[in-house]
Amino acid sequence: MKALLDFIPLIAFFIAARTHGILAAAGALLVATLIIYAIHFVRQKGKFDKQQWVVLLLTIVFCGGTLILRDDIYLRWKSPIINGIFALTLLVSVAINKPLMQLAMKDVFSLSMSGWKKLTVAWAAFFALMGILHYITAFTMTDEAWINFKTYGWIPIMLVFVIAQFIVLKKHINPALTDKTAK
């Protein structure tokens, strides 16, 4: 349900960009994000995880900057910066021997510390790639290409990555998880 709700701001952005332009899309993205995060806040009993705080704060800053200064350059920087922050955070977690993917997926996979580090680095590389792709589409392509990629163009790339991850890691699925699904 959470993931489905998180698509609503993207849909609002896409519709507003197509019908009213980039500045209206920034407003729609900001308002929709605030509404969805209010729903998350209530459903999560008044708490956000760190990723949610990063996304919320950067959305406010970049959409707010776009609207106040009436310049879409700020909105164009949002996705490359968010993806860069996620990539850097994951790499730092590996460097300090606390791979974040272990915290996020310990109930799904049973891996050695080396495996968790490799998985975390793979996700860092994925976020770095997404940041680069968002940058390229935002600053070297047409507005239409950027809007399309920002809204839904990244989804097939993520699906391929996640499916490949599960294919590679299927033999490491946590036995407790498979026992629950068998019942």
N, C-alpha and C positions, 0 to 999 in steps of 0.2 A: 504494500500500500504506500509506503514511504517513497519508493522509487517512482511509482506512478504519479504521486503528488508533485514530485520534483520536475516532471515534464510540463506541468501547467505553465510555469513562467516561460519556458521555451516556446510553447504554443502561442502564448500571449505576445511574445516578441515577434514571432513569425507573422502572425496575423496583422499586428500593428505595422510592422515594417512593410508588408505587402500593400496595405491599404492607406497608410498615412505617413510613411517614411521612417527614417532612422531615429529621429528625436522622439517621435511618438512611441517607437519600439522601446527606446530606453525607459520611457515612462511606464509603459506596460510591463516591461521586465521588472522594474523596481516595485511597482504596486503588487504585481502577482507574487513576486518573491516575498515581500513583506506579509502578504496574506497567507501564503503556504507555510512560511516559517512561524507565523503565529499559531497555525494549526499544529505544526510539529511541536512547538513549545508546550502547548496544552497536552497533546498526546504523550509527550515525553516527560510529563510531570515537572515542567519548568526547567528543563535542562537541554542544552545543546552539546554535541560532541565538538571537538576542536575543528574538524572539517566543516561542520555546519557554521561555526562562528566565522571561519575564514571566508566561506562563500557569501554569507550574509553581509559581513562588513565590507568586503570588496565589491559586492553588488551595489551597496549603498554608496560607496565612494565613487566607483566608476560611472554608475548610472546617474548619480547626483551631479558629478562633475560634468557629464555630458549635457545634462539638462540645464544646469546653472550657466555654464559657459557656451551652451548651444553649439558644441563641437563634438562630433562623434569619435574623435581620436581617443578619448578616454574610454568609451565603451569598447572600442576595438582592442585596447590593451587588456581588458578584463580577463578573457579566457587564456591568453598566453601567460599572464602573470599567475593566475590561479593554478594552472597546470605546472608552471615552473616551481611554485611554492610546494605543491604536492611532491614533485620529483625530488626537490632538494631536501624536504623533510624526510622522505623515505631513505635517501642516501645517508643523511646524517644518522638516522636510526640504526642503519647497518654499521656505520663507522663507530658508534658508541656501544655496539653489541646488544642492541634492543630493537631488533627488526619489527617494525610496526605491523607488517603483514601477519606476524605470529599472533599479535593481539587481536587482529581483525578476523583471522581465519583458523585459529587454533581448534575450534570445534568442528571444522570441516576436514582439515588435513592433519596427518600425523607426520611431521617432518623433523629431521635433525636440525641443529642450529645452522649448519651449512646450507641445508635446504631452505630454511626460512630466510636466510640472507640472500640466496639466489632468487627466491620468489620476490622478495622486497626490491632487489635491484631490477628485476624484470618489470615490476610495476613502476619503478622510478623511470626506467627507460620508456615505458609506455606513456607516462605523463609528459616526459620530455618531448617525445615524438608528437603528442597531441598539442603541446604548447607551440612547437615549431609549425605544425600544420595550421593551427589557429592564427599564428602570426602571418604565415604566407597568405592565407586567404583574406585576412583582415587588411593587409597592407600592399598586396601585389595584384589582387584580383578585383573584379567588379563588385559593386555593392551586392548585386544579386547572388554572385558566387559566395561571397562572405556570409550573407544571410542564410543561404541554403546550408552551407557547411556548419555554421554556428547552431542552426536549428536541428538538423537531422543528419548531416553528412558524416559526422563523427561516429554515429551509432553503428554502422556496419564494421568499422574498424575496431570498435570496442567489442562487439560480438565475436569477431574472429579471434581477438586476443583472449577473451574469456573462454571460448570453446577450446582453443589451443591449450590454454592453461589446464583445463580440466582433462583433456586428452593426455597430456604429459603427466599430470598428477593423479590420475584415476587410481593407480595402485597404492597411493598414499592417503586415500580417503579414510577418515577416522573410523575405525571399526565400530565404535559406539553409535555413530551416525547411520551406518548401514544396518545395524541391528534394529534401530528404531524404525527405519523405513520398511524393513522386512515384516514387521509385526502388523 
